[in-house]
Amino acid sequence: MPLLVSSAKGANGAGYGAILAFGSVGNALGTFCDDSRVADPRGLCVDPSGGLLYVNNGNDRVLALDQKGQVLRDTGPINALDPGGGVFGPDGRYYVDSRRLRTIMAMPARLDGPAIPYLPPEVVPFPRGFAFAPDGRVFLASGISPSGIGENTIKVFDADGHLLAPRLVEDSQLSPLDLAIAPNGNIVVSCEWPFGAPDAISSVREYDSTSGRLVRIFKPDGSIPFRHPRGLRFGPDGDLCCVARDEVVSFDFETGDFSGAIVSSSDLFGQALEFFG
C-alpha cells in the first residue's frame, strides 16, 4: 500500500510543500496531488470508508482527495483555522486541531458546512495532536509553539468536551508533537525535548491512558539521525510509524524494537503520514 507524507514548507520547515508518495520499499513515486489548493500540507487522515484522504492545509482549508489525487471536496478558506492534525470522530464528523484558535474544530465529513468549536476556544496554548479513545475520552496534546509558548502536557476530556484531567502525564521529557491511540489502548506521543533545541532528544513515548504512567520509550538504534519527529500512524502490519525530518521510521509495537527507516528522503520535513490506496 502506498505511503503518503505531507512535507512542510515555510515556518514548518524547508520541505517540499507537497504530499509525497512512496512505494512499499520506500521508493519515491512523486507528488500525489498537483492541485494548487494543496499548500503547506499538514495533517493527513483517511476516512472510515478508506476511499478519501483528508488534507489539512496551511492556507486555512481542508480538502478531500480520491485515490488518484483529485480534489473531490473543499471547505474553502476558513478564517483563522490554521489546522494541524485531523481525525474522524465517533459521530462521523471530521475534527481538526486549530493552532490559531487553540482548540479542536468539528466539521461535516462532506466539508459542506461550518467548522465549529468542539472544545472551548483557547483551551490549550498550542495543540499538538489529539485522539478519540474507544471509551469516549478525548486526549489532547498541549505542546510548545514555534514562539516558545506552551505547557507540555496531555489533557483529557469526556465525550461532551468536559475536562477530566488537566495534566494526565508528568514526564520531564514530554514535549508532544503528535498523539495517537495504540491498539492496546495506551497513548503514543512523538516528542522533541526541549522543543526546537539544537541538541533536542527525539523519541516516541507510550503512556498508560488511565494513570499517565510512562510505559516505554521508542528510539532508533543510532543508525539514523531521527530529528524533528512529527506525525504518528500504525501501519497495515501493526508497526508504529513516525515521520521525521529526513525519514519515516518504524517500530515493532509488540516488542518495541526499531524496525528501520521505511523511507529516507533528504529535507523531507514530514508533518504527517498515511497509508492510502
N, C-alpha and C positions, 0 to 999 in steps of 0.2 A: 504494500500500500504506500503511495507517495507520502512523503513528509513535507509539510509546508511550514515555512518560518517567516514571520514578519520581521523585516530588517529596518531598523530605525534610521532616522536622519535628523539633522538639526540638534536640538538640545538633548535628545535621547541618545545620540551617538553618531559617529561619522560612517553610517552604514549605507545601504543602497536605497532606502526609502521605497521598498517594494516587498511583495510577497514572493519568496523564492521557493522553488520546488526541488526536491531531491529524491532520487530513486532509492531502492531497497538496500543498496550497498553504499549509500552516501554520495552517489554521483550527482552532479548538478544537472538539472533539467531545464533551467532557465527561469524566467519570470512567469508566475502563474496567471497574472492578470495585468493587462496593459492599459486598463481604463484609468484616465487621469483623475477620477474620483478617489482612487486608492492613493492616499497621501500620508506619509509618515505612519504606516500601519502599525497598530499596537496589538490589542487583544484579538485572538482568533478562537472561534468556537463552532463546532459542527452541531447542527440542530438535531433534535431527537430522532428524526427520520433518517439521518445520515446523508441527506441529499443536498444540503445547503451549508455553505461556510459563511459565518457571520464575521465581519471585519470591522473593528473599531479604528477610526482614523483620526489623525491629529488635526484634521480640518473640521472637527466637531460634527462628524456624520458617521452613521453606521450603514454598512452595505451587506447584502446577502448575495453570494456568488454561487453559481451552479458548478458542476464538476468540470466544466470546460473553462471556468474562469470568467464567465459572463455575468454581469451585474443584473440580477433579477429584481432586487428590492433596494430602496434607497430612502433613508429618512429625510434627506436634505439636511442642510446645516441646522444644528440645534444649539441655540445660544448658550455659551459657557459650558458645554458638555465636557470638553477636554477629556475624552474617555481613556481609561486604562484597559483592564481586563473585562471579560464578559462571560456569563454562563446563563443557561436556561434554568428557570426556577421550577418548583413543583407545580405551579399553576399554569405553566406553558408560556409565560412571558419571558422576554429576554431582558436580562439585568446587566447593567454596566456600572463600574465604579467611575465616578466623575472627580477628576483631580481638582478642578476649579471650584465646584460646588461642595466638594469634600464629603460626599455621601454616595449611596448606591441609588441609581435611577432605574426605573422599570418602564418597558415599552412593549406594545403588542408584537408578537412574533412576525406578523406581516409587515412590520415597520410602517404602518399606515395610521398611527395615532400618536398622541403626545407622549413624551417622556416625563414621568412623574417621580418625585422622590419616594423611595421605598423606606428609607430611614431619614431622620431629620437632617436638614442641611447642616453642614459643618460638624457632623458627628465625630469626625476624626480630622487631625491636621492635614494628613495626606494618605489617602487609601492606596494600598499596595496588594490588592488581590483579595478575593472572598470566595466562599463556597457555601452551598446548602447541604447540610447533613441529612441523612435519611430520616432522622427523628424530628426534623423541622427546625433545628437550630441553624443559625447563620453565623459563620466565622468571618470576621473582617480584620485583615492585617492592616495595622496602622504603622506606617513606616516613616522614613525621612524624605523630605522633598529635596529637589536639587539645590534649593537655597539653604538647606540645613535645618529646616523646621520639622519637628515630628516627635514621636514618643516611643517607637519601637516596642509594640505590644500587639496582642491579638484580643479583640473584643468579641463577645458572644451575645447574640440577640435571639429572642424566641421567634416563632413564625409570624407573630404580629408586629415584629420590629421593636419589641421592648428589650431594654438592656438587661442581660442576665449576669454578665461578668465584664467589668471594665478593663481587667487585666488578667487574662487567663494564664499567661505564661510569664514566669520570672526566670529569665535567662540572660546573663550579661552579654552574650554574643548574638542575641537575636536582633537582626536588622532586616526585616522582611522585604522581599521584592515580589514574591508571588506566593499563593497559598492554594492547596488542593486537599481534597479528602481522599485518603488512601483506601484501598479495598478492605483493610482491617478496621476501618472507622477512625483511625488516627488522622492527625493533621500533618501534612508535609509542607515545609516552607523553604523557599530559596532565600539565602542570606548573603549579604556582603557587609562585613563588620570590621572597622567602622565604615559606614557608607561613604563612598567617594574617596577614601584614603588611598594613597599610592600602594601601601602595604596591606590593604584590606584582606581579611581572611574570608574566602568564599566557601560555602557549604550548602548542603540541603539537610534540614533538621526535621526530625519526626517527633511530634509531641502527642501525649495521651490527650484525647479530646475532652475528657472529663476533668482530670486533675491539672492538666497543663504540664505535666512532668516530661522532661526531655527523655526520649526513648533511645534514639540513635542519631548519629551524625554520618551523612553520606559525603564522601570526598573521593576524587580521583586518586590514582596511585602515584601521582607526580610526573607522569609521562606527558601531561598537557598543562598549560598554564591555569586554565579554569578561572577566568576573570569575568567580572560583571555578570553573575548568574541572574537569570530573569525567569521566563515562563516555565511552568511545570506541566507535564502530561504523563499519564500512564499509557504505554504503547499497547498494541494489539496482543503482544505476548506477556503483558503484565509488568514489564520493566518500567521503572521510573526514569523519565527523561527530563532533562533540563537544558534549556538553550542558554548560551553564554556569548561572550564577545566573539570568539573565533570558532566555536564548535557547538554541537549538540552532544551531550554526554548521556550515558545510560548506566543504570544500576540495576542489579538483580534485587528486586524488592524483598524477596523472601530471605535471602542470605545477607543482603546489604553490600555485596561485593560490587566493585566497579567493573562494568562490562566493556567499557571502551568509549571512544568518540565515534558516534554513528554518522556524524557529519563534521568535516573540517573545512572551513572557508574563511580566508583572511578578511578581517574587518566586517564580519557578519553583523555584529551588534544586534543579535537577535532579541526580540521582545516577547514573542510567544511562538508556540508551535502547535501543530495539529496534524493528525493522520487523516487524510481525506482523499477519496477517490476509489 
